[in-house]
Amino acid sequence: MNVLVIDYAQDDPVKCTSRKMIRMGLATEVSRKFHASSAMLVLNPFAEIVLSPPDSSAKAVLAIDCSWNQAREVFFKKLGGKHRRLPLLLAANPTNYSRLGMLSSVEAVAATLFVVGEESDAEKCLSLYKWGPTFLTLNRDPLVEYSKAESEDAVRVIEREYFGQFLEGRKE
């Protein structure tokens, strides 16, 4: 699956995981004016539909790298594509370590690749950082179960099994 990135350059460039994926040839940068085709997954933490294995038919995944502080503004622009939110996972990046859903771009891309059956590509992305394998350690069990789910509804059930205590009071 091709990985595309729109980088809004809102974070510290030294810590920007999407920049490193681009430099290492694991992703391709596209313009902020890019419009995703209907065959492309757009990772959007505010999307209503949850990523699931049936999304493996997508041709590419688009990650939008922006500051979490400005994410709402960025993600409500018209980008096209199939917007998906990732199933819940714990961050391993040093900035948001162990925080639910606060993934870096490389973690989000790796999680997407894992869920759609491209585990070796997910591991390749995570290998760019010494903390990368920790992401798999923290999330191995839910990732494996998400990757075996037959539908979005099944993924939501798995989310509740692993992270139900965190979902209480959250609007889905």
N, C-alpha and C positions, 0 to 999 in steps of 0.2 A: 504494500500500500504506500503510495507516495505521501510524503509529509510536506505540507506547505505552512509557511509562517507569515503572519503580518506582525511586524514589530513596531509598537507605538513609541518605543524608546522612552518610557516613563519610569524605568527603574535603573538602578546602578548597572552600567554596562559591564562591569567586572563580574557581577553576579548573574547576568542575563543568560539563562539556560538555552533559550532559543537561538541566541547569537552563536553559542558554541555548537549547537546542532548544525547550524548553517555552515560555520567554518569547517566542521569535520565532515561535511558532505552527507549528513543524515537528514537534512531538510533543505528546502528551497524557499528563499524569501520572495514574497510577492508584495505588490504595492498596496497601500491602504485603500485604494480605489478598486481593488480586486473584487469581483463578484463571483461567488462560488456557484458551480453548476449544481443541478439537482442530483448528480451522482456523487457529490462530495459531502463528507461529514464535517460540520463546523462545531468545534468544541465550545460550548457555551454553558457556563455554570448556572445560568438562569433559565435554560431551556426546560420545557415541561416533559419532553420525552427523554427517557434514560437510555444510554448506550447499551446495546445488547448484542450477542453473537449474530443475529440476523443482519446486523449492520455491516457484516463482513463483505457484502457485495459492493460496498462503496469503492470508488476508484482512488480516492485520496482522503486525507484528513487535513483540516485547516485548524491550526492553533493560532490564537490571537494573544500575543504577548503584550500585556499592559499591567499597570499597577492595580492591585486589588482595590485601592482607594478610588480608582476611576473606572472600575470594571462595568458598573451599571451603564454609564454613559457610552462606553465603547461597544458593549454587546447589544445595545438596542438600535444600532445603525443597521441599515439594510445590507446584509451580506450575502443573501441567497443561501443555497445549500440546505442540507438536512441538519438542523440544529439539534445537538444532543448534549445532555449533561452527563458527566461521568457518574457511575455508581459511587457511593461513598467509599472513601479510602483515607488513610492517614498519611500526612505529609512526612517525608524523611529529610527534606531540605533543611539546612541549618536555620533559616529565617522562621520557618513555621513548623519545626519538628513536632510531630505527633498531634498536630491540629487537624481536625477532621475537615476534609475537603479543600484545604488551603494549599493545593499542589502548585509546584512550579510547572513551567511549560514542558520541560523534559519529562517530569513525572506524569503529566496529563497525556502526553503523546505515548509514553511507554504503557500506561494503563490501557489506553485505547487499543494499541497494537496487541497487548496481551489478551484483552477481552475478545477481540475479533480473530484470535487464533494465530497471531504472529509473535509468539513468545520470544524467539531468538532475536527478532528485530527490537523487541522491547528491551531485552537484556543489553543489546548493543548500545541503545540510547542511554540507558542507565549507567553503562560502563564509563561514560565520559566523566563521571564524578565519583570520588571516593565514597561518598554517602549513597550513591546510586543503588548498590546492592541492598542497602538497608531498607529502601522502599519496598523491595520484594520480600524481605524478611518480615516487615511490619504488616504486609498486605497479602502474603502468599495465599492463605486459605480463602479469603473472600475473592481474590482475583481468579483463582482456580474455579471456584463455584460460579462466579459471574460468567466465566468463559464457557461453562457447560450449560448455562441456562438456555432454554428454548425460546424465551420471549422476554419482552420488557417487563411484563407482569411478574415473571419468575425472578428477574433481577431485583425488582422491588421487594419481593418476599425475602430474598437473601440479604438485602440491605437491612431489613427490619431484624433479621436473625442476628446479624453482627453488630449493628449500630442502633438498634431500636431505642436504647436509653438516651441516645443523643437526638433522636428524631422527635421525641415528645415535645410538643409545643411549637415545632417547626411546621410551617405551611408547606405542603407538597404540591 
